[in-house]
Amino acid sequence: MFQELNRGLPKLPTIRAYREMTPLKRREMREGLLYISPWLIGFFVFTFLPILASLIFSFMNLRITDGITSTPKFVGLDNYAQMVKDPQIWSISGGTRGSLWITLFFGAISLPVGILLPLGIALLMNARSLKGQMVFRSAFYMPYIIPFVAAVFLWGGMLNPESGWINRALISLGVPKESTPNWANDVNWVYPTYVIMGIWGIGNAMLIFLAGLQGVPTDLYDAAKVDGANGWQSFWKVTFPMISPVIFYNLVLGVVFLFQYFLVPLVVNQGTGRPGGATMFFNLYLYKTFFTFQNMSYGATMAWLLFFLILIVTVFLFWSAKYWVYYAGDKRS
Amino acid sequence: MATASTFKPRRAAKSLVVTSLTLVLLLLFLSPFAFMVFTSLKTPEQIGVIGSPIWPAAVATFEYNGKNLDMFNVPMNKCEGSEESSATNGLALVKKGTRASTFVDPDDLERGEFICQVSWRALDRPWTFAPTFSNYTEVWSSINFPRLLSNTLFYAVATTVGVLISCTLVAYGFSRFDFPGRDLLFVVLIATIFLPGFVTVIPTYTFFQRIGWVGTWLPLIVPSFFANAFDVFLLRQYFMTIPREMDEAAMIDGASRFRVLTSILVPQAYPVLLAVIVFHIVFAWNDYFGPLIYLSTNRAAWPVSVALSTFNGIYGQKPQLIQAGALMTLIIPLLLFIFAQRFFVQGIVITGVDK
């Protein structure tokens, strides 16, 4: 999907090109625009205007609670001034880390799991010695379609310190009862808890990796074998470059997802930031600012910060792609 | 060249090892489902008992002289009169004691009461399989589950219709019409995936609140009629695999552009249209954030996901009800997946792997 973007931006249409069009071509253009008009209108109304509006909000003091009676005013850069020194975002020392660091820290733990685990399972699914691949493939994908709230409750039960199966299994493996983790209620265990709750979301990435693996021509492996490559070498020299586009795809989606992570802490720890403020993710703080406290302006300011950060990271990823992502059959200029 | 397949012991052994390891991995991966089913079939008493098994179990009891006595597994060599026996029998406890307790044997009542030199606390108990289905009925009636289901179904059907119509039209426009700026617009469409939701949600929410749509389904249903990047991409990719010669042949026969879409492309693209349908039903069924912000003030309109999320607060001490509710919520997407797996897999593969 992202190869379209990796090719670089297409040429801008010029007025001259339009003037030179034949009447038939112009008619085709009108019809084409008509067919894509649902998206054009939707993009304008539900994406473009709101982006602009949230930029304007960020220079105002709009709160819904008082917005109905009092008129919101422009306050210049006040929201930005408040944001750059907001300890709830940036605090790095002290008892609780700022929400941005929590997000980045959790992302750094979660992203490798979110790439390597589905890749590992896809490699297993692709193994010639595995029988019943189709059944396994569906079964490993299946938890992906379980409603998120239900999945969180299932894992919440599994990870219950008293009655959950995980701690019961640890005890029966000889771990003393006192030293079994307190999972979602423990500052040190809450991030691993969320990572475990997230493994049911690997289905999508796994299927995409698997499709990528199945698309690698077998004669490339045969050629590597003839050249004397071992399994490790043929993975890095054949498999990895051939599936690099799907790794890139899953990586970009994973990064964009993790920057906006907050629904699990919202449901599991009721959005309180417990234990000890460790689960006050950036987007959770944003959600509370906007939804609970109805402070639209400060929420919009934070949303713009997030937008900017995601933009930097995705632009970096797309720039890096030309060094490590290989599109077969696509001549690189 | 046909070769007779020969049995290769080494390959068969490797296959057996890999397949059984994968099976173990899969069982671990899916074990929360077993946890959910077992827990939802328990009574509160079964959950409270320390040392009770993971499956829904009740302590076996035995009625003796008009009283219900608890059963215990007692090594018979500790009991007077059977010191030579190596068996462990299920006995009913008549009188508790820390060193010695009095029992009767339900299978040998003629023996009468007898004393065994055991501490009753240290004994295992025989458990019988005793599932209870009352948790389901309790959840069903306490949160008005039929209404939640009909709300969710309505949301799923309405948005699926919207997505299907709008994305088919837009994908047709992007795949079959050449005009300057088309590819740029397509890149813009794909780029919307990277946009963090809150940038657009905050003004949109504010706007919907001003026009009085918050608390209604409209903010959730109306935008679905304006296409989205994933489904347009999926449909466009599929349309591009259908040869254009077929369109041209139909147009020479006098078919309009719209007729080409409905008579040539749509009938051939039915697998991918089905993929869009099943994805969207599941998406709407599972959607939590949208209904949460737009419907939290209107309980009567809640879908299952939002209602289920309140269980944590209401039933924090009743895991059996939480798990029963979770099972009732996930059963429909699960069944849909089982019957339509092929379309799920195909849809994901196209978006992830196609160029």
Boltz contact constraints between the chains, C-beta under 6 A:
constraints:
  - contact:
      token1: [A, 1]
      token2: [B, 233]
      max_distance: 6.0
  - contact:
      token1: [A, 1]
      token2: [B, 351]
      max_distance: 6.0
  - contact:
      token1: [A, 3]
      token2: [B, 355]
      max_distance: 6.0
  - contact:
      token1: [A, 4]
      token2: [B, 187]
      max_distance: 6.0
  - contact:
      token1: [A, 4]
      token2: [B, 190]
      max_distance: 6.0
  - contact:
      token1: [A, 10]
      token2: [B, 183]
      max_distance: 6.0
  - contact:
      token1: [A, 10]
      token2: [B, 184]
      max_distance: 6.0
  - contact:
      token1: [A, 13]
      token2: [B, 180]
      max_distance: 6.0
  - contact:
      token1: [A, 13]
      token2: [B, 181]
      max_distance: 6.0
  - contact:
      token1: [A, 17]
      token2: [B, 180]
      max_distance: 6.0
  - contact:
      token1: [A, 28]
      token2: [B, 177]
      max_distance: 6.0
  - contact:
      token1: [A, 29]
      token2: [B, 179]
      max_distance: 6.0
  - contact:
      token1: [A, 31]
      token2: [B, 257]
      max_distance: 6.0
  - contact:
      token1: [A, 32]
      token2: [B, 173]
      max_distance: 6.0
  - contact:
      token1: [A, 32]
      token2: [B, 177]
      max_distance: 6.0
  - contact:
      token1: [A, 32]
      token2: [B, 179]
      max_distance: 6.0
  - contact:
      token1: [A, 35]
      token2: [B, 169]
      max_distance: 6.0
  - contact:
      token1: [A, 35]
      token2: [B, 172]
      max_distance: 6.0
  - contact:
      token1: [A, 35]
      token2: [B, 173]
      max_distance: 6.0
  - contact:
      token1: [A, 36]
      token2: [B, 170]
      max_distance: 6.0
  - contact:
      token1: [A, 36]
      token2: [B, 173]
      max_distance: 6.0
  - contact:
      token1: [A, 38]
      token2: [B, 166]
      max_distance: 6.0
  - contact:
      token1: [A, 38]
      token2: [B, 169]
      max_distance: 6.0
  - contact:
      token1: [A, 38]
      token2: [B, 170]
      max_distance: 6.0
  - contact:
      token1: [A, 38]
      token2: [B, 226]
      max_distance: 6.0
  - contact:
      token1: [A, 38]
      token2: [B, 227]
      max_distance: 6.0
  - contact:
      token1: [A, 39]
      token2: [B, 170]
      max_distance: 6.0
  - contact:
      token1: [A, 39]
      token2: [B, 227]
      max_distance: 6.0
  - contact:
      token1: [A, 42]
      token2: [B, 226]
      max_distance: 6.0
  - contact:
      token1: [A, 42]
      token2: [B, 227]
      max_distance: 6.0
  - contact:
      token1: [A, 46]
      token2: [B, 223]
      max_distance: 6.0
  - contact:
      token1: [A, 47]
      token2: [B, 192]
      max_distance: 6.0
  - contact:
      token1: [A, 47]
      token2: [B, 200]
      max_distance: 6.0
  - contact:
      token1: [A, 50]
      token2: [B, 200]
      max_distance: 6.0
  - contact:
      token1: [A, 50]
      token2: [B, 203]
      max_distance: 6.0
  - contact:
      token1: [A, 50]
      token2: [B, 204]
      max_distance: 6.0
  - contact:
      token1: [A, 51]
      token2: [B, 199]
      max_distance: 6.0
  - contact:
      token1: [A, 53]
      token2: [B, 203]
      max_distance: 6.0
  - contact:
      token1: [A, 54]
      token2: [B, 199]
      max_distance: 6.0
  - contact:
      token1: [A, 54]
      token2: [B, 202]
      max_distance: 6.0
  - contact:
      token1: [A, 54]
      token2: [B, 203]
      max_distance: 6.0
  - contact:
      token1: [A, 124]
      token2: [B, 22]
      max_distance: 6.0
  - contact:
      token1: [A, 127]
      token2: [B, 18]
      max_distance: 6.0
  - contact:
      token1: [A, 129]
      token2: [B, 14]
      max_distance: 6.0
  - contact:
      token1: [A, 129]
      token2: [B, 15]
      max_distance: 6.0
  - contact:
      token1: [A, 129]
      token2: [B, 18]
      max_distance: 6.0
  - contact:
      token1: [A, 130]
      token2: [B, 18]
      max_distance: 6.0
  - contact:
      token1: [A, 130]
      token2: [B, 19]
      max_distance: 6.0
  - contact:
      token1: [A, 130]
      token2: [B, 22]
      max_distance: 6.0
  - contact:
      token1: [A, 131]
      token2: [B, 15]
      max_distance: 6.0
  - contact:
      token1: [A, 131]
      token2: [B, 19]
      max_distance: 6.0
  - contact:
      token1: [A, 136]
      token2: [B, 22]
      max_distance: 6.0
  - contact:
      token1: [A, 138]
      token2: [B, 341]
      max_distance: 6.0
  - contact:
      token1: [A, 139]
      token2: [B, 26]
      max_distance: 6.0
  - contact:
      token1: [A, 142]
      token2: [B, 337]
      max_distance: 6.0
  - contact:
      token1: [A, 145]
      token2: [B, 282]
      max_distance: 6.0
  - contact:
      token1: [A, 145]
      token2: [B, 333]
      max_distance: 6.0
  - contact:
      token1: [A, 145]
      token2: [B, 337]
      max_distance: 6.0
  - contact:
      token1: [A, 146]
      token2: [B, 330]
      max_distance: 6.0
  - contact:
      token1: [A, 147]
      token2: [B, 286]
      max_distance: 6.0
  - contact:
      token1: [A, 147]
      token2: [B, 305]
      max_distance: 6.0
  - contact:
      token1: [A, 147]
      token2: [B, 329]
      max_distance: 6.0
  - contact:
      token1: [A, 147]
      token2: [B, 330]
      max_distance: 6.0
  - contact:
      token1: [A, 148]
      token2: [B, 286]
      max_distance: 6.0
  - contact:
      token1: [A, 148]
      token2: [B, 288]
      max_distance: 6.0
  - contact:
      token1: [A, 149]
      token2: [B, 288]
      max_distance: 6.0
  - contact:
      token1: [A, 149]
      token2: [B, 305]
      max_distance: 6.0
  - contact:
      token1: [A, 149]
      token2: [B, 308]
      max_distance: 6.0
  - contact:
      token1: [A, 149]
      token2: [B, 309]
      max_distance: 6.0
  - contact:
      token1: [A, 150]
      token2: [B, 326]
      max_distance: 6.0
  - contact:
      token1: [A, 150]
      token2: [B, 329]
      max_distance: 6.0
  - contact:
      token1: [A, 150]
      token2: [B, 330]
      max_distance: 6.0
  - contact:
      token1: [A, 153]
      token2: [B, 322]
      max_distance: 6.0
  - contact:
      token1: [A, 153]
      token2: [B, 326]
      max_distance: 6.0
  - contact:
      token1: [A, 154]
      token2: [B, 32]
      max_distance: 6.0
  - contact:
      token1: [A, 154]
      token2: [B, 36]
      max_distance: 6.0
  - contact:
      token1: [A, 154]
      token2: [B, 326]
      max_distance: 6.0
  - contact:
      token1: [A, 155]
      token2: [B, 32]
      max_distance: 6.0
  - contact:
      token1: [A, 157]
      token2: [B, 35]
      max_distance: 6.0
  - contact:
      token1: [A, 157]
      token2: [B, 319]
      max_distance: 6.0
  - contact:
      token1: [A, 158]
      token2: [B, 32]
      max_distance: 6.0
  - contact:
      token1: [A, 158]
      token2: [B, 35]
      max_distance: 6.0
  - contact:
      token1: [A, 165]
      token2: [B, 35]
      max_distance: 6.0
  - contact:
      token1: [A, 204]
      token2: [B, 348]
      max_distance: 6.0
  - contact:
      token1: [A, 207]
      token2: [B, 348]
      max_distance: 6.0
  - contact:
      token1: [A, 208]
      token2: [B, 352]
      max_distance: 6.0
  - contact:
      token1: [A, 211]
      token2: [B, 349]
      max_distance: 6.0
  - contact:
      token1: [A, 211]
      token2: [B, 353]
      max_distance: 6.0
  - contact:
      token1: [A, 212]
      token2: [B, 353]
      max_distance: 6.0
  - contact:
      token1: [A, 246]
      token2: [B, 352]
      max_distance: 6.0
  - contact:
      token1: [A, 249]
      token2: [B, 352]
      max_distance: 6.0
  - contact:
      token1: [A, 256]
      token2: [B, 194]
      max_distance: 6.0
  - contact:
      token1: [A, 260]
      token2: [B, 196]
      max_distance: 6.0
  - contact:
      token1: [A, 267]
      token2: [B, 309]
      max_distance: 6.0
  - contact:
      token1: [A, 286]
      token2: [B, 198]
      max_distance: 6.0
  - contact:
      token1: [A, 290]
      token2: [B, 202]
      max_distance: 6.0
  - contact:
      token1: [A, 291]
      token2: [B, 293]
      max_distance: 6.0
  - contact:
      token1: [A, 296]
      token2: [B, 202]
      max_distance: 6.0
  - contact:
      token1: [A, 296]
      token2: [B, 206]
      max_distance: 6.0
  - contact:
      token1: [A, 299]
      token2: [B, 202]
      max_distance: 6.0
  - contact:
      token1: [A, 300]
      token2: [B, 202]
      max_distance: 6.0
  - contact:
      token1: [A, 303]
      token2: [B, 198]
      max_distance: 6.0
  - contact:
      token1: [A, 303]
      token2: [B, 199]
      max_distance: 6.0
  - contact:
      token1: [A, 306]
      token2: [B, 196]
      max_distance: 6.0
  - contact:
      token1: [A, 307]
      token2: [B, 196]
      max_distance: 6.0
  - contact:
      token1: [A, 307]
      token2: [B, 199]
      max_distance: 6.0
  - contact:
      token1: [A, 310]
      token2: [B, 196]
      max_distance: 6.0
  - contact:
      token1: [A, 314]
      token2: [B, 194]
      max_distance: 6.0
